[in-house]
């Protein structure tokens, strides 16, 4: 599969084959990630891979976090179903890759490093797709939870930028169509 095909066909995947990901396969993805451009070669990233018991511990954290959304009515069928679904999806995910970023004191450098880490994540997602590995990128408030930071062994001077679910593809998911045509996104000036 060439690069353009991998980019065009890549899509987020939430369910995977139960087959564990080979360590070398994950290392290959991270090797692709760290080829991302980064200003002054700061290499601001670090990767923590959770499998096995560590993955299960993360599933428990996610289950507890999801349950908080139903704190007023935790025993409703809807609440129990949603909490169980979140927990099961995480247990059924072969690996989670936590992507951390060093927090530079200089705000300009911090912004440049954030851009570099996001490019590293995109490299990883595309490389995964090309290798038949599905991924799902999670961002947002969950990464600031003390339990999540502890699992990631995040230092005070680090930020968790993304958590990537990864596993071998189970079938051929279809990419989500983009809503805007290129003609609305490009302005040509000569």
C-alpha positions as CSV (number, residue, x, y, z in Angstrom):
1,X,0.0,0.0,0.0
2,X,1.5,3.4,-0.9
3,X,1.4,6.4,1.3
4,X,-1.4,8.2,-0.4
5,X,-3.6,5.1,-0.3
6,X,-2.9,4.6,3.4
7,X,-3.8,8.2,4.1
8,X,-7.0,8.0,2.0
9,X,-8.1,4.7,3.6
10,X,-7.1,5.2,7.2
11,X,-10.0,5.5,9.6
12,X,-10.6,5.2,13.3
13,X,-11.3,1.7,14.5
14,X,-12.8,0.7,17.9
15,X,-12.8,-3.1,17.6
16,X,-9.9,-5.3,16.9
17,X,-8.9,-8.9,16.5
18,X,-8.2,-10.4,19.9
19,X,-4.7,-11.3,18.7
20,X,-2.0,-9.5,20.8
21,X,0.1,-7.0,18.9
22,X,3.7,-8.1,18.4
23,X,6.2,-6.0,20.3
24,X,8.2,-5.5,17.1
25,X,5.0,-4.2,15.3
26,X,4.5,-1.6,18.0
27,X,8.2,-0.6,17.9
28,X,7.9,-0.2,14.1
29,X,5.0,2.2,14.6
30,X,6.9,4.2,17.1
31,X,9.9,4.3,14.8
32,X,7.7,5.8,12.2
33,X,6.3,8.3,14.7
34,X,9.6,9.7,15.8
35,X,10.5,10.5,12.1
36,X,8.1,13.5,12.5
37,X,9.6,16.9,12.0
38,X,10.4,18.7,15.2
39,X,12.0,22.1,15.4
40,X,15.6,22.0,16.6
41,X,15.3,18.2,17.0
42,X,13.9,18.6,20.4
43,X,12.3,15.1,20.2
44,X,9.7,16.1,22.8
45,X,7.9,12.7,22.8
46,X,7.8,9.6,25.0
47,X,5.7,6.5,24.5
48,X,4.2,4.2,27.1
49,X,2.7,1.0,25.8
50,X,0.0,-0.8,27.9
51,X,-0.8,-4.4,27.3
52,X,-1.9,-7.3,29.5
53,X,-2.4,-6.4,33.2
54,X,-1.5,-2.8,32.6
55,X,-4.2,-2.6,29.9
56,X,-6.7,-4.2,32.3
57,X,-5.9,-1.6,34.9
58,X,-6.5,1.1,32.3
59,X,-9.9,-0.6,31.5
60,X,-10.8,-0.3,35.2
61,X,-9.9,3.4,35.2
62,X,-12.0,4.0,32.1
63,X,-14.9,2.0,33.6
64,X,-14.8,4.1,36.8
65,X,-14.6,7.3,34.8
66,X,-17.6,6.3,32.6
67,X,-19.6,5.5,35.7
68,X,-19.2,9.0,37.0
69,X,-21.3,10.2,34.1
70,X,-24.2,8.2,35.6
71,X,-23.6,9.2,39.2
72,X,-27.2,10.3,39.7
73,X,-28.6,7.1,38.3
74,X,-25.9,4.4,38.4
75,X,-28.3,1.4,38.5
76,X,-30.3,2.1,35.4
77,X,-30.0,-0.3,32.6
78,X,-28.7,2.5,30.4
79,X,-25.9,3.3,32.9
80,X,-24.9,-0.3,33.4
81,X,-24.9,-1.0,29.7
82,X,-22.7,2.1,28.9
83,X,-20.2,1.4,31.7
84,X,-19.9,-2.3,30.7
85,X,-19.5,-1.3,27.0
86,X,-16.6,1.0,27.9
87,X,-14.9,-1.5,30.1
88,X,-15.3,-4.3,27.6
89,X,-14.0,-2.2,24.7
90,X,-10.9,-1.5,26.7
91,X,-10.3,-5.1,27.8
92,X,-10.7,-6.2,24.1
93,X,-8.1,-3.7,22.9
94,X,-4.7,-5.4,22.5
95,X,-2.6,-2.3,23.2
96,X,-2.8,1.3,24.3
97,X,0.0,3.7,23.3
98,X,0.2,6.7,25.5
99,X,2.0,9.6,23.8
100,X,3.6,12.1,26.2
101,X,5.2,15.4,25.5
102,X,7.9,17.2,27.5
103,X,6.7,20.6,28.6
104,X,9.3,23.2,27.6
105,X,9.4,26.3,29.8
106,X,9.3,28.5,26.7
107,X,5.7,28.9,25.4
108,X,6.9,29.1,21.8
109,X,8.9,25.9,22.1
110,X,6.0,24.2,23.9
111,X,3.7,25.1,20.9
112,X,6.3,23.8,18.4
113,X,6.7,20.6,20.4
114,X,3.0,20.1,20.6
115,X,2.8,20.3,16.8
116,X,5.6,17.9,16.5
117,X,4.0,15.4,18.8
118,X,0.7,15.6,16.8
119,X,2.6,15.0,13.6
120,X,4.3,12.0,15.3
121,X,0.8,10.6,16.2
122,X,-0.3,11.0,12.6
123,X,2.8,9.2,11.3
124,X,2.0,6.4,13.8
125,X,-1.7,6.2,12.7
126,X,-0.8,6.0,9.0
127,X,2.0,3.5,9.5
128,X,-0.4,1.4,11.5
129,X,-3.0,1.4,8.8
130,X,-0.4,0.4,6.2
131,X,0.6,-2.5,8.4
132,X,-3.0,-3.7,8.9
133,X,-3.3,-2.3,12.4
134,X,-6.3,-0.3,13.4
135,X,-6.1,2.6,15.7
136,X,-8.4,5.0,17.7
137,X,-6.9,8.3,19.0
138,X,-8.4,9.6,22.3
139,X,-7.7,13.1,23.5
140,X,-9.3,15.3,26.1
141,X,-9.8,15.5,29.9
142,X,-9.3,11.8,30.7
143,X,-5.5,12.3,30.2
144,X,-5.4,14.7,33.2
145,X,-6.9,12.1,35.6
146,X,-4.3,11.2,38.3
147,X,-5.0,7.5,37.7
148,X,-4.3,7.8,34.0
149,X,-1.1,9.9,34.6
150,X,0.1,7.3,37.1
151,X,-0.5,4.4,34.6
152,X,1.5,6.5,32.0
153,X,4.2,7.2,34.6
154,X,3.8,10.9,33.4
155,X,6.3,13.2,35.1
156,X,5.3,16.7,36.3
157,X,7.0,18.2,33.3
158,X,5.1,16.1,30.8
159,X,1.6,16.2,29.2
160,X,-0.3,13.2,27.8
161,X,-1.2,14.4,24.3
162,X,-3.0,11.3,23.1
163,X,-3.9,7.7,23.9
164,X,-4.0,5.4,20.9
165,X,-5.9,2.2,21.0
166,X,-4.3,-0.3,18.7
167,X,-4.9,-3.8,17.3
168,X,-4.9,-5.9,14.2
169,X,-7.8,-5.0,11.9
170,X,-10.8,-7.2,12.1
171,X,-12.2,-6.8,8.6
172,X,-11.9,-3.8,6.2
173,X,-13.4,-0.7,7.8
174,X,-14.5,2.0,5.4
175,X,-13.1,5.5,5.9
176,X,-15.4,8.2,7.0
177,X,-16.2,10.6,4.1
178,X,-15.1,14.2,4.6
179,X,-17.9,16.7,4.3
180,X,-16.2,19.6,2.5
181,X,-14.9,19.2,-1.0
182,X,-11.4,20.4,-1.7
183,X,-12.7,23.2,-3.8
184,X,-14.0,24.8,-0.5
185,X,-10.7,24.3,1.3
186,X,-8.2,25.6,-1.3
187,X,-7.6,29.1,-2.4
188,X,-5.3,29.5,-5.3
189,X,-3.3,32.7,-5.6
190,X,-0.9,33.5,-8.5
